[in-house]
Amino acid sequence: MFIQTEATANPNIIKFFPGEPVLESGEDSFSDPDETARSPLAERLFAVGSIQKISFGSDFVAVEKKEAADWQLMKPAILGAIMEHYVAGIPIIIEDVPSSAAASG
């Protein structure tokens, strides 16, 4: 799998294009690592650390890093997380997980 990257107008955001569909339609985003129960990929990406927001589109994963973080250190881990996720064959979004799953404890 070859994942292309694209810089954006915001230097803290990079788009990752896995060459495979990400979402069937629309967009989805996550700003809180504690609210990723319905997205195994978002959960895996937040585990990289120094990530502020993750957005999914039809063909991309956009990652926004925290201001002080360094892309040179983060990009290999993000690329690895995306690749591992696709190789595992796990869905990006699990539709039947309630959005309040993290709060019901």
Secondary structure, DSSP 8 states (H G I E B T S, - for coil): ---EEEE-SSTTEEEEE-SS-S-SSS-EEE--GGG-TT-HHHHHHHTTSSEEEEEE-SS-EEEEE-TT--HHHHHHHHHHHHHHHHHHT--SS-TTS-TTGGG--
